[in-house]
Amino acid sequence: MADSIADIRREHLMGALSESDTHADPIEQFRVWFGDALAAGLLQPNAMTLSTVDSDGRPNARVVLLKGFDESGFVFYTHRSSRKGEELAANPHAALTFFWDTLERQIRIQGSVEWTSDAESDEYFQSRPRGSQLGAMISKQSSVIASREVLEQSLAELTARVGDEPLQRPSTWGGYRIVPTELEFWQGRPSRLHDRIRYTLTRHSGWVRERLSP
């Protein structure tokens, strides 16, 4: 098995990335690449790996969904009482990774983390399918439960209790915004000589764009 895994490889031939091809603003460059991912018909182009650290400095990673981005940052929603919520409360810094295999592209983002406003969280919660709203209301995310049946029973009881009435966002569920200080755009190239363009936010010069060795 180890030998066969080690033999898995392919040449990256999809494209190239030069400094002149990139936007001076990394958010605009992200917008261009995200548009390419949408146009390519990828199943979930907004799926991203969120990396955090616990109180002992041990890393944790999981896939979450990007729900919005602009100059202020990249937004996702989750339970603030979850494991990732607790870790972000203790250390409000995180990393995001997008990997679009079909395009042979990767984007890495690092930055500080802040809560979205209650108004933003309320608006997004109300836009969710009703089933997702109910799920958010019954879930104590990351806590141990006895069985799947416990979860389904809680859902059935809540569904019967609320009927068709509008649902309110749980106070422990809401949005996070990663405010970026560094973004790296990676394009696969032949012979593992990949293109890597990094943007770093500086105090006096704004975004500085540099090429990194592969």
Secondary structure, DSSP 4 states (H G I P E B T S, - for coil): -HHHHHT------S----GGGS-SSHHHHHHHHHHHHHHTT-S-TTEEEEEEE-TTS-EEEEEEE--EEETTEEEEEEETTSHHHHHHHHS-EEEEEEEEGGGTEEEEEEEEEEEPPHHHHHHHHHHS-HHHHHHHHH--TTS--S-HHHHHHHHHHHHHHHTTS-----TTEEEEEEEEEEEEEEE--GGG--EEEEEEEETTTEEEEEEE--
